[in-house]
Amino acid sequence: MSRPIVVAAGGEVALTESELDPATVVSGTPRTFEGEIASVRLPGGGILATGVWRCTEGTVTDVEADESFVVLSGRATIEHGGERHEVGPGDVCVLPAGAATRWTIHETITKVFVVVEEE
């Protein structure tokens, strides 16, 4: 049996607030929200997940999974390894697994992501 085609408007995906680990909050009172569009179990193990993520203003740290995303709205600065990347609407980004990042959210950011989650 084949999997169905899934079509979702990024702004119409139901988002649920996800708790941030207080140790990852550098400044402000950011809040994160996430909604799943689809997920697929990979033949070699792991899950390929597609969804929408939103974060309000503030600064947080994270250790990334292999992820690609497109920014729908908002602005942020992503810092990693001494580099700074300004991202905004329409930008496509690829994050490598294990990257220690610092996200400064200047304006609530919403992105559509595809991530490989290890089991």
C-alpha positions, 0 to 999 in steps of 0.5 A: 500500500502506498502512502497518501499525498499530504497537502497542508497550508503552513498557516493552517496546521494546528499548533500545540505549545511545547515546553522549553527546557528552562536551561536552554532559555538565554533571555526573554520569555520565549514560547514554542509551538509545534504541529505535525504535518506527516511522519514516516518511519525510515527503512533503516530506522528513525523517523522523517517528520514534517511539521510547523514550528513557531517561537516567540521573541527571546534567545534560546540554545539548542542542539540540532537534528538533521533538519531543513526548513523554510521560514514562513514569517518572522525573523531570527539570528542563528549562531553556530561555530562563530557564524551568524545567519539572519533568517526571514520569510522565504529563507531555506536553511539546512541544520546539521545534526549535533550543531550547537546553536543559539537562536535569537528570535527578533520577531515571532518566527514560523517555519515548516521543517523536515527533520530526521529523528533518531529512535 
